Every structure is written in C-alpha cells, then in structure tokens.
Amino acid sequence: MKNSTNAGMEQHYNGQVAVDQASLLIVGCALSNHPNDQQEAEPTLDAISPEVGTPDAVALDTGYFSAHNIIACVTRGITPYIATGRQPHHQGWQAYFAAQTAPPPEDASPKELMAYALQTEVGKAIYRRRKCTVEPVIGCLKEVLGFRQFSLRGLAAAAGEWCLLCLARNLKRLHVLSLARQHPLPTPAAPGMIAAAVLGFLVQILRVCALVWTAATVERGLRRLTRTVQVAGCLLVTPLRAFSPTSC
C-alpha cells in the first residue's frame, strides 16, 4: 500500500470493522491485502452475523464510493450513505442552513443521486454520526489496546488475529456498558436546584471552618480543605469519563 507520509509503498493489511451506532460494538470485521477500500464494503457487510440482523443504513466515507458498492448495499436491503468526495472543514454556519438542492432527474448518475441523498435531513444525521462511531473504535484498537502490527504471517492467520482483537475490544466495551447499566448517571437537575445545593454545601463548609479554625490551625486547615476538594473532584470526574458514550 502507498504510505500517506511519503512516496513509498509498504506491506500492509487492510482491516475493516462495522460498528453499531448505538452501542459502539463491532458487529462485523474483515481483513484483506487490497490497496484501497472500494472492494471492502461487501466483505464487511457479509461479515455481519445473521443473528445481529441487517442494518437499515450504512455510512461509508469517500474511499468506498462506487456504483458497485451502492448496488451491493441496495440488494441487501441496506440504504447506503457514501460520501462522493472530501468535505471541506470549517464551512461556517451558512453551510448548515443552506437550502436543499432540487432532486436530481431520474436519469442522474449514481454519484449525483448519492450526493443528493447526503443532503437530506436523514442523510446528514446518519453520516454526521460516522465520525463519532467507527473512528473512536479504530482509535481504541490502536491507542488503548496498543495494536500497531500483526504478530502472524499470511492473510488467513492475520485475519484470525484481527478477529481476536475485535473480540477483545467488544469484551472491553461490554464491560463498560454493564457498569453504565448498574450505575447509571444521575438525571440532570434543574439549574435552580444545582445552585441551591452548591450554596448549601458552601454554607456547611463555612460553618465547619468557623468552628474549628483558629489562628494557630489556619495553615493546617487550608491543607486539609485542599485535599478534600481534590478527592471530590476525582469522585465526580471518574464516573463521567468511564461511562461516556464513546468510552472504549
């Protein structure tokens, strides 16, 4: 495969994953030695187990776009949303509120039809979530699990290793989801209730300080108060970070 950082060619495998948008679980994985992604849509869709079911829609980036992949998705009963080109970054608010273009004619090309489908409200909503669905999973495999290269040789052996890696990541994700179900985050309170609770907490601290602080123990009391605030911050931050929707 061509290295994106230089003009050379390197030996790589092309790993693919299909990720559920709701749970961020890997529902299908595939591996090949193809230099691009245009041939990877069908094997990845076929890797989804029938027990999982057929997805209603699929979001793919521009590297997968081809008329063949569109037909492959439609024949499987899946609505494809495949980018037809690279989207510019930081388009501004005008791009989000721009009027939708008129529907293309019946004899329009597959690229024109797909570009219009991506401009619809449903198409925007589905494709917008791609960056927070499959990309965090790939990052988890590389950074959290530390997978950077295969240990086995041969396509069949490397495919088994890739499947084992995806299984390990799913087990890690299932553990996070089980903890979130056992200890759900509290329902956000109204702003007035939060302000009253914070004010009451500060009043209690002031009362304790007025009772125990003297001129001889001010410095020791400050150290003790700082320690308490740090522990409280850790206890508040840890559950939010552990049970976030994008947590690995």
QUIRA-V817220 format. One line per field, one symbol per residue. ss: DSSP state (a for helix, b for strand, c for the rest). Layout:
ss=???
This chain:
ss=cbccccccbccccbbbbbbccccccbbbbbbbccccccccaaaaaaccccccccccbbbbcaaaccaaaaaaaaacccbbbbccccccccccaaaacccccccccccccaaaaaaaaaacaaaaaaaaaaaacaaaaaaaaaaaccccccccccaaaaaaaaaaaaaaaaaaaaaaaaaaaaccccccccaaaaaaaaaaaaaaaaaaaaaacccccaaaaaaaaaaaaaaaaaaaaaaaaacccccc
